[in-house]
Every structure is written in structure tokens, then in C-alpha cells.
């Protein structure tokens, strides 16, 4: 699953290209790719994405879902979440959300995801903009043992609770402000 609003910098085209590469491999188990996000008026871009899916004959594999009221449920049914941004994101909420839901994440090696993912412990990084590398990482994850994937999800959840707990973040921020004020 690739969640996020439909916009070119979120990397939906990279995701589709990677799924095309995977679909052409003989030894891959059946899979579905879900692109979950609203076009927010970017009708032309959505038509481009749908056209790319049709061009690659991926209509039975790639599904578009415009909106989801219950993201925890969407994450809960995903075996893997991808964040394919081609421009750095300051935080990369998708990577943290996937980890918080015990789901392995594959994300671009740029921006906030590099900071929030513990490489190969809570998720995986791939070279931004490279559908071949994304396909290779997805394939590698697809071949992993179920228990290992569960363990990666568990480690992701621990990572989020440790680093992104709201109370801890507020306390740390308050402490830093206090130090700054006291040093003047």
C-alpha cells in the first residue's frame, strides 16, 4: 500500500513502475498494490496514473482508493507500506504511521524517513526515484518469513513509542527551551 495524496512528488509513478517490474517476474507470489489518496483536484495527474496502470496492464493488481476514514484499518490490512517520495519530506508521517501500526515500511532514502526508520530493523530504504531498487526491496520483503516480518513490525512500534511519544516530545522540547532561556 502507498498512502498519501496524489501528487507527483509522492512517487506514485515510481510505485507503479516497481509493481510492473515485480509483475513480470516468474517467482513472485500474487500481490495487490493499493494507492490510497485523494487527487485534491489533480485530475490530470490521476488520469496519468490510471493510464500508466492500463499501459502496463496492471488493472488487476493496482487499485486506487480515493479516501479512507479509518486509516488504522487500512494499515491493518496491509502487509507492507511504501513511501516513495521523490522530494525530501521534513518528517515523513507515513513511515511513522506504518511503524506505529506494526507494519514493515519501505521508504525513499531521503528526508525524514532516513531519520525515523531504523534501517533493516524497523523498515527498509531504497534509492529515491529508482523503481528497480524499490521492486528489489519489495521482492526481498515478500520472501521474508512471516515471523520475521512480524518482528520488524514489532520493532517499528517500539521505535515509534520510544522516539515519538507526544508526552516525551513535549517534555524534551520544554527542557530544551528552558536550557535556552537559562543560558541567556
C-alpha positions as CSV (number, residue, x, y, z in Angstrom):
1,X,0.0,0.0,0.0
2,X,1.2,3.5,-0.8
3,X,-0.8,6.0,1.2
4,X,-0.7,9.8,0.6
5,X,-2.4,12.5,-1.5
6,X,-1.9,12.1,-5.2
7,X,0.9,14.4,-6.2
8,X,3.9,13.7,-8.4
9,X,6.4,14.2,-5.5
10,X,4.8,11.4,-3.5
11,X,6.2,8.9,-6.1
12,X,3.1,7.0,-7.2
13,X,4.6,6.6,-10.7
14,X,7.7,5.0,-9.1
15,X,5.4,2.6,-7.2
16,X,3.5,1.7,-10.3
17,X,6.8,1.1,-12.2
18,X,8.1,-1.1,-9.4
19,X,4.9,-3.2,-9.4
20,X,5.2,-3.6,-13.2
21,X,8.7,-5.0,-12.7
22,X,7.5,-7.3,-9.9
23,X,4.6,-8.5,-12.1
24,X,7.0,-9.6,-14.8
25,X,8.9,-11.9,-12.5
26,X,8.2,-15.6,-12.6
27,X,8.9,-16.5,-9.0
28,X,6.7,-13.8,-7.3
29,X,3.7,-14.7,-5.3
30,X,0.4,-13.0,-6.2
31,X,0.1,-9.5,-4.8
32,X,-2.1,-6.3,-4.8
33,X,-0.8,-2.8,-4.8
34,X,-3.1,-0.2,-3.3
35,X,-2.6,3.6,-4.0
36,X,-4.7,5.3,-1.3
37,X,-5.1,9.0,-1.5
38,X,-7.2,11.8,-3.0
39,X,-6.2,13.7,-6.0
40,X,-7.2,17.0,-4.4
41,X,-8.2,18.4,-7.8
42,X,-5.2,17.0,-9.6
43,X,-7.4,15.3,-12.1
44,X,-4.8,15.3,-14.9
45,X,-2.2,13.6,-12.6
46,X,-4.7,10.9,-11.5
47,X,-5.6,10.2,-15.2
48,X,-1.8,9.9,-15.8
49,X,-1.6,7.3,-13.0
50,X,-4.6,5.4,-14.2
51,X,-3.2,5.5,-17.8
52,X,0.1,4.2,-16.6
53,X,-1.6,1.3,-14.8
54,X,-3.5,0.5,-18.0
55,X,-0.4,0.8,-20.2
56,X,1.4,-1.7,-18.0
57,X,-1.7,-4.0,-17.9
58,X,-1.8,-3.8,-14.1
59,X,-5.5,-3.2,-13.7
60,X,-6.0,-6.5,-11.8
61,X,-3.0,-5.7,-9.5
62,X,-3.2,-2.0,-8.8
63,X,-6.2,-0.5,-7.1
64,X,-6.9,3.2,-6.4
65,X,-8.8,4.2,-3.2
66,X,-9.6,7.9,-3.1
67,X,-10.3,8.2,0.6
68,X,-10.3,6.3,3.8
69,X,-11.9,7.4,7.0
70,X,-10.2,4.7,9.1
71,X,-6.5,4.7,8.3
72,X,-5.7,2.2,11.1
73,X,-7.9,-0.3,9.3
74,X,-6.1,0.4,6.0
75,X,-2.7,-0.1,7.7
76,X,-4.0,-3.1,9.4
77,X,-4.8,-5.0,6.2
78,X,-1.5,-4.0,4.5
79,X,1.4,-6.5,4.7
80,X,3.8,-3.7,3.6
81,X,3.6,0.0,3.3
82,X,5.6,2.1,0.8
83,X,6.6,5.7,0.9
84,X,8.1,6.6,-2.5
85,X,8.6,10.3,-2.2
86,X,11.0,11.8,-4.7
87,X,11.4,15.0,-2.8
88,X,12.5,15.1,0.9
89,X,9.8,15.3,3.4
90,X,10.6,17.1,6.7
91,X,9.1,14.3,8.8
92,X,7.6,11.5,6.6
93,X,4.5,10.7,8.5
94,X,3.7,7.6,6.5
95,X,6.9,5.9,7.7
96,X,6.0,6.6,11.3
97,X,2.3,5.6,10.9
98,X,3.3,2.3,9.4
99,X,5.7,1.6,12.1
100,X,3.2,2.5,14.8
101,X,0.8,0.0,13.3
102,X,3.4,-2.8,13.3
103,X,3.7,-2.8,9.5
104,X,7.1,-3.0,7.7
105,X,7.8,0.1,5.8
106,X,9.8,0.6,2.6
107,X,10.7,4.3,2.0
108,X,12.8,6.5,-0.1
109,X,16.2,7.2,1.3
110,X,15.6,10.9,1.6
111,X,14.2,13.3,4.1
112,X,12.5,12.3,7.4
113,X,12.3,8.6,6.6
114,X,16.0,8.3,6.9
115,X,15.6,9.6,10.5
116,X,12.5,7.7,11.5
117,X,13.3,4.2,10.1
118,X,16.0,2.1,11.8
119,X,17.4,0.5,8.6
120,X,16.6,-3.2,8.2
121,X,15.3,-3.3,11.8
122,X,12.0,-1.3,11.6
123,X,11.9,-1.0,7.8
124,X,13.9,-0.6,4.6
125,X,15.1,2.3,2.5
126,X,15.6,2.4,-1.3
127,X,17.2,4.9,-3.6
128,X,14.7,7.6,-4.2
129,X,13.3,7.7,-7.7
130,X,14.6,4.2,-8.6
131,X,11.7,1.8,-9.4
132,X,14.2,-1.1,-9.9
133,X,15.6,-0.8,-6.4
134,X,12.1,-0.4,-5.0
135,X,11.0,-3.6,-6.8
136,X,14.1,-5.4,-5.4
137,X,13.4,-4.3,-1.8
138,X,9.7,-5.2,-2.1
139,X,10.6,-8.6,-3.5
140,X,13.1,-9.2,-0.7
141,X,10.4,-8.3,1.9
142,X,7.9,-10.6,0.1
143,X,10.3,-13.5,0.5
144,X,10.9,-13.0,4.2
145,X,9.5,-15.3,6.8
146,X,6.1,-14.3,8.3
147,X,7.6,-14.2,11.9
148,X,10.5,-12.1,10.8
149,X,8.1,-9.6,9.2
150,X,6.1,-9.5,12.4
151,X,9.3,-8.9,14.4
152,X,10.1,-5.9,12.1
153,X,6.6,-4.6,12.7
154,X,7.0,-5.0,16.4
155,X,10.4,-3.2,16.4
156,X,8.8,-0.4,14.4
157,X,6.1,0.0,17.0
158,X,8.8,0.1,19.8
159,X,10.7,2.7,17.8
160,X,7.7,5.0,17.5
161,X,6.8,4.7,21.1
162,X,10.3,5.4,22.2
163,X,11.0,8.3,19.8
164,X,7.7,9.9,19.0
165,X,5.6,9.7,22.2
166,X,3.8,13.0,22.5
167,X,4.5,13.5,26.2
168,X,8.2,12.7,25.8
169,X,8.5,15.0,22.8
170,X,6.7,17.9,24.7
171,X,8.9,17.3,27.8
172,X,12.1,17.3,25.6
173,X,11.1,20.4,23.8
174,X,10.2,22.2,27.1
175,X,13.6,21.1,28.5
176,X,15.4,22.5,25.5
177,X,13.5,25.8,25.7
178,X,14.3,26.0,29.4
179,X,18.0,25.5,28.8
180,X,18.0,28.2,26.1
181,X,16.3,30.7,28.4
182,X,18.6,29.9,31.3
183,X,21.7,30.3,29.2
184,X,20.9,34.0,28.4
